[in-house]
Amino acid sequence: MAYIEMAHSFKRYHMGDTTITANNDVSFGIEKGELAIILGSSGAGKSTVLNILGGMDTNSEGQVIIDGKDISNYTAHQLTDYRRYDIGFVFQFYNLVANLTAKENVELASEIVKDAQDPVQTLIDVGLKDRINNFPAQLSGGEQQRVAIARAVAKNPKILLCDEPTGALDYNTGKQVLQILQDQSRKKGATVVIVTHNSAIAPIADRVIHMHDARVKSIDINEHPMDIKDLEW
Ligand SMILES: Nc1ncnc2c1ncn2[C@@H]1O[C@H](COP(=O)(O)OP(=O)(O)OP(=O)(O)O)[C@@H](O)[C@H]1O
């Protein structure tokens, strides 16, 4: 069984008399240490998958096995622990706390787990040695996203989930952020899942899960993922 295994997962939203099926019989596996990209156009159901994998939402039906445990059966309390200890999340618009410095933003996360990485070292690792005591408003978009990545990885999560992490960034800054995410997988052994509508970045992934209209349309394995420096879009 794969490290992450979503099996026949459905997510239905009920709005009055209508039911929206955001995920329709979604099944895929992701191996430990892989960089996986979930690719699809707007409304395909990608964020729904990511939120369910991250324990921020629950599915209506089907299994969500993470490291051998089915989180779809978890209680609210178990899901809180799961989000706290096992998951790092990176959002499109960074979601940093505006009145805390870069270091303090990372500490917010590192202080709630037992075996966290050192916040300063984590910021140095993402190239922010000279920005440690700056507030988010003093940082560029790319730098803010790097703080957000440092915050996510400082907890040593089992899985790093990223929702359109380069969506608000320009081309070169986006590539730098992708490089950091690919390094998390290649050099640190983290399992990284990126949701995007940008098909140009698919070649950097070990596995590409194509979604359309709430379903998985196909899954591609890249035996030789492209280096970010060779990527063009
Ligand atoms: N809380 C909700 N209540 C009702 N419908 C929802 C809710 N969340 C998502 N949906 C619907 O589910 C479908 C899938 O949404 P989802 O956000 O997963 O797509 P997506 O592929 O991530 O799109 P985008 O790239 O635009 O974020 C959409 O039709 C959306 O309107």
The ligand as an SDF file (V2000), in Angstrom:
LIG
                    3D

 31 33  0  0  0  0  0  0  0  0999 V2000
  -17.5930   24.5450    0.9160 N   0  0  0  0  0  0  0  0  0  0  0  0
  -18.1390   24.3270   -0.2890 C   0  0  0  0  0  0  0  0  0  0  0  0
  -19.4750   24.3640   -0.4600 N   0  0  0  0  0  0  0  0  0  0  0  0
  -20.0280   24.1220   -1.6620 C   0  0  0  0  0  0  0  0  0  0  0  0
  -19.3190   23.8270   -2.7830 N   0  0  0  0  0  0  0  0  0  0  0  0
  -17.9890   23.7870   -2.6740 C   0  0  0  0  0  0  0  0  0  0  0  0
  -17.3270   24.0380   -1.4310 C   0  0  0  0  0  0  0  0  0  0  0  0
  -15.9910   23.9180   -1.6330 N   0  0  0  0  0  0  0  0  0  0  0  0
  -15.8290   23.6210   -2.9420 C   0  0  0  0  0  0  0  0  0  0  0  0
  -17.0280   23.5320   -3.5700 N   0  0  0  0  0  0  0  0  0  0  0  0
  -17.2480   23.2150   -4.9910 C   0  0  0  0  0  0  0  0  0  0  0  0
  -16.5850   22.0080   -5.3050 O   0  0  0  0  0  0  0  0  0  0  0  0
  -16.0000   22.0640   -6.6090 C   0  0  0  0  0  0  0  0  0  0  0  0
  -14.5140   21.7780   -6.5230 C   0  0  0  0  0  0  0  0  0  0  0  0
  -13.8650   22.8560   -5.8440 O   0  0  0  0  0  0  0  0  0  0  0  0
  -12.2920   22.8870   -5.5500 P   0  0  0  0  0  0  0  0  0  0  0  0
  -11.9940   24.1430   -4.7890 O   0  0  0  0  0  0  0  0  0  0  0  0
  -11.8650   21.6030   -4.9400 O   0  0  0  0  0  0  0  0  0  0  0  0
  -11.6940   22.9720   -7.0130 O   0  0  0  0  0  0  0  0  0  0  0  0
  -10.2200   23.3470   -7.4770 P   0  0  0  0  0  0  0  0  0  0  0  0
   -9.8640   22.3790   -8.5370 O   0  0  0  0  0  0  0  0  0  0  0  0
   -9.3170   23.4240   -6.3170 O   0  0  0  0  0  0  0  0  0  0  0  0
  -10.4390   24.7830   -8.1060 O   0  0  0  0  0  0  0  0  0  0  0  0
   -9.5170   26.1070   -7.9950 P   0  0  0  0  0  0  0  0  0  0  0  0
   -8.3040   25.8170   -8.8130 O   0  0  0  0  0  0  0  0  0  0  0  0
  -10.3840   27.1660   -8.6130 O   0  0  0  0  0  0  0  0  0  0  0  0
   -9.2510   26.3290   -6.5450 O   0  0  0  0  0  0  0  0  0  0  0  0
  -16.3430   23.4350   -7.1620 C   0  0  0  0  0  0  0  0  0  0  0  0
  -17.4830   23.2990   -7.9740 O   0  0  0  0  0  0  0  0  0  0  0  0
  -16.6520   24.2570   -5.9250 C   0  0  0  0  0  0  0  0  0  0  0  0
  -17.5610   25.2830   -6.2040 O   0  0  0  0  0  0  0  0  0  0  0  0
  1  2  1  0
  2  3  1  0
  2  7  2  0
  3  4  2  0
  4  5  1  0
  5  6  2  0
  6  7  1  0
  6 10  1  0
  7  8  1  0
  8  9  2  0
  9 10  1  0
 10 11  1  0
 11 12  1  0
 11 30  1  0
 12 13  1  0
 13 14  1  0
 13 28  1  0
 14 15  1  0
 15 16  1  0
 16 17  2  0
 16 18  1  0
 16 19  1  0
 19 20  1  0
 20 21  2  0
 20 22  1  0
 20 23  1  0
 23 24  1  0
 24 25  2  0
 24 26  1  0
 24 27  1  0
 28 29  1  0
 28 30  1  0
 30 31  1  0
M  END
$$$$
